[in-house]
Amino acid sequence: MLLTPEIITILALDFIFLFFGTIAFFISIRIARYWDLNSTTPLQYKLEKQSFLVATIIKYIFVVKLPLFLFFIFTANKLSNVIVGAMCAAGVVNSVSFGSAMFFYKILNLYIFGFWLVLNHFDLKNENQPYTRYKFLLYAIGFIFLLVEIYLDIDFFTSLDVSKLVSCCGALFSAASTSSFSFIFTVNKLYFVYIFYAIFVLLMISYIFKNAFVVLSLNLIYVFIAIISLIVFFGTYIYQLPTHHCPFCMLQKNYDYIGYVVYITLYIGTFFGISGAIMSILEKKKEKFYYNVSAIFNVIYAIIISAYPITYYIKHGAWL
């Protein structure tokens, strides 16, 4: 097992999440079962006090998990210096068979726990607290995903072998690769670019009409197509190398850490879009603030990644 200060920090926080998260889980199940705001029993009074405790724990988990996710990427990038064959976080993460699944759960949990805070905000804003049962059921489900993430974290760090030769990002993100990403390189990259801009335009139009179901669907599609198009096309202009498709290298100092800006912008834009759409459906009114924030950050994302190929073409008079 490889132990560094960064790995110890991540694992220590995972165990803290596990301890407090488990307490919140059992309390959440109890609240979901017995909550009755109209009741004046001692049990209801106790549940009301415990609900604030659980909310505090969940806020703590999310507030720490958000920067911890970025810290995990930073740690993986740093470990690439000691893992044979790895040149960035991609090689380190994919040095185990479940690396992609672990990364998926990390991202999924950021959306789930973030939305829990949104639902909690709307619940407390209403004196009838109509979402109390739903938000604690949501946490119970989210806790299961958190358990999976923590298990994969522990398994990942205990499985790291500095003597094992792993594939570099160039081998992982190519048509010749046997990884789960290889299929996207068998399709003409311009198709993904056209789809990306088509979805982007439709998304901007959906913000005008504010149809919640359309906004929700397009944001879900947008986050996936944005990442795929970034890997197969836009990322190559960040690297100025047509064969470099890694989504992790742009997080390094060599590229001014632009990857952090890109991914944070994409997360904020799609998170507010998805959350705003769901709350519009539940509240039966248009959540303009969430739509506006989503639109602003999705536009910023599109501008940033579009600037690279446009700037390259202006400088060189040709595309990669």
N, C-alpha and C positions, 0 to 999 in steps of 0.2 A: 504493500500500500504506500502510495506517495503522499507525504504530508508536507505542506508548505503553510505559512501563515494564512494565505488566502483560502486554502482548502479547509483549514481548521475553522476559520471564521464562518465559511458557508455552512459547514456541518454543524457548528455550534448553534447557529441561527435556525437551522433546520430542526434541531432537537427542541429549541425554545418554541418554534412554531408548533411542533408536535405536542408538547406539553400543554401549552395554553389552548391550542386548537382543539385538543381532545376534550378539555373542560368545557369549552364553548359548544362543542358538538353535542354532548349529552344534555346540556342545558337547553340547547336549541330544539332538540327532539321533544323535551318536556314542554317547552313553551308552545311548540307547534301542536301538541296534543291537547293541552289544557287551557290555552289562552282564551279568555272571555272578558272583554273590556267592560261589559255590563255587570259583571259579577263583583261583589264586594267581599268575597271570602279572603281569609288570610293567604290562601294559595295564590290567588290572583295578585294580591299585593306583593307577594314574594317574587312572582314571575315578572312583574313590572320592574322591580329592582334588578333582577337578574338579567333582564333584557338589555339594560344599560351596560352591565358588565360584559356581556357577550359582544355588544356593539363596539365597546372599547377595544376588546381583544381583536376583533376583525379589522378595525381601523388600523391597529398596530401592525397586524400581519401585512396588510396591503401597503401601508406607508413604508415598511421595511422591505417588502418583496420587490417593489418597483425598482429602487436603486440596486437591490441585491441581484436582480436579473442582469443588469448592466455590469455589475461586479463579477458575475459568473462568466460573462463573455470576456471581460478583462482578464480574469484568471485563466480561462482556456487559452487565450492568446499568449499569455505569459508562459504557460506550460508547453506551448509549441517549441520553446527553446530547448526543452529537455526530452521531448518525445521524438524518437527517431523517425524522420520522414515528414513530420508535420511542419507546415510553414505558417499556420495560423490556427485559429480556433476550430476551423472546419475539420482539420486532420485529427485534432484532439477529441472533439465531440464524436466523430465518426470512427474513432478507434475501437468503439464498442458497438455491438449490433443494434442496441436500443438507443443510440445517440439521438437520432432524429425524433423518436417517440418522446424522449426526455425533454427535448427542446419544445415540442408541440405542447406538452402538458404545462410547461413553464409559461408559455404565451397564453394558453387557454385560461389558466388560473388568474392571470393578470386581468383578463376581461371579466371573468366571473366575480372575483373579489371587488373589482372596480365597480361593476354594476350593482353589487350588493350595497355599496355605499350610496349609490344613486337611489336605489329603492328605499333604503333606510331614510334618506333625506326626505323623500316624498311622503313616507309613512309618518314620520314625526311631525311633518308640516301640517298634516290633517289631524284634527282632534279625535277623529274616530279611529285613527291608525288602521286603515283598511288592509294594509299589506303585511301586517306583523307575522301572521302564520306563513305567508308565502316567502318572506325574506329569510325566516329561520329554516324553512324547508330548503330554500336555495343554498343557504350556508351548509346544511347537512350534505347536500349533493356536492357542493364545492369542496367540502372537507375530504370526501372520498378521493377526488382528483388531487388534492393536496397531499394525501397519504401516498398516492402513486408517485407523485413528483419527488417526495422526500425519499421514498424507497429507491427510485431510480438514481437520485443524487448519490446516496450512500453506495449503491452498487457500482455506479460510474467511478467514483473516486477510489473505491477499494479495488477496482478492476484495472486501473491504470498501470501500465507496465512500461517503464522507460527503456527497456531493452527490446521491446517489440517494434518492428518496423510497420508504420502505418502509411496510408495513402495521403498524399498532399492534396490541397484543394484543386490543383490543376487536373489531377486524375479523377477526383470525385465529381467535379462539375464539368463533365464532358460527355459526348455521345457514346464514347467507348467504355464509359464507366458502367459497372454493374449495380451502382447505387440506385436509390429510389428516385433520384433527380434526373437520371440519364434520359428518360423519355422526352423531357421538354426540349432537348437539343436535337431531336429528330424532326421537329417541326420548324418550318421557316420562322425565324425570329421576328420578322416584320409582322406576321400574323398576330403575335402577342402585343406588339406595339399598337397596331390598329385597334385591337380589342381593348387595350388599356385606355386609349384616348376616347373610344366610343363609350365605354363604361363611365369614364370621367365626365363626358358631356351629358350623358343621361343622368348622372348623379347630380350635376349642377342644376339641371332642369327639375329634378325631383325636389330639390330644396325650395324651388319657387312655388311649386304646387303643394308641397308638404304632405304628400300622401305617405303615411307612416309605413305601410307595408312595402311600398316601392323603395323608400329611403332605406329601410332595413335590409331588403334583398340586395340592393345595389351596393351598400356598404360592405356586406358580407362577401360579395363577388369582388369588389374593388380591392379589398385587402389581399386576396389571393392572387389576383391578376397583377396587382402592383408588385408583389414580391417576385412572381415569375418573370415579368417583363424586366424587372431590375436585374435579375440574374442573367437572363439571356441577351439583353440589349443595353440598357442604360448603364449597368455596372461596367461594361467594357470601355465606356467613354470616361468613367471616373479613373480607371486604370490606364486608359489610352492604349489598350492592348486587346485586339479582337478575340484572343483565345483565353482571356482571363475572365472567368464568370463567377468567381467566389463571392458570396454575399457577406463574408466575414472580414476579408482583408481591408475593406474600406473603413473598418473600425479601428485600424491601426494608425500610428502617428504619421507614417509615410503619406497617408492620404488625408491628413489634417483632421482625423477622427470624424470625417463627414458622415460616416455610417450611423453614428449615434444621432446626429441631427435628422437624418433621413428616416430612421426607424421610429424615433420618438414622435416625429411629426405625423407619420403614418398611423401610429398607434392612437394618438390623441384624436386625429381626424375621424378615424373609423369607430373608435370607442364612443365618442360623443354622438356620432350618427346612429349607431346601433342602440345606444342607451336612450337617446332622445326618441327614436322611433318606437321602442318598446313602451316607454312611459307615455307616449302620445296615445298608443292603443289602450293602455290601462286607464289613463286619466280621461280619455275621450276628448282631448283638446291638444292643439298643436304646441309642441314645446320649442318655441322659436329660438330660445337661447341656445339649446343643444344643437339645433340645426345650424345656427349661425357659426358656432364654434367649429363644428364639424366641417362646414363648407370652407371656412378660412384655412384650417390646417390641411385639408385635402388639396386645396389650391396651392398652398405653400409647398406641399410635397411634390405636386406635379411641376411647379415652376423650378424647383431645385433639380430634379432629375432631368428635366427637359433642357436646362441650361447647359449641361455638359455636352451632349451631342451637337447642339446649336453652336456653342463656343468652339468646339473642335472643328466643325465645318467652316466656320468663319476664318479660323486661323489657317487651316490646311486646304480648304477648297475641295474636300472630299470626305466621304463617310468611311468609317472603319470597315 
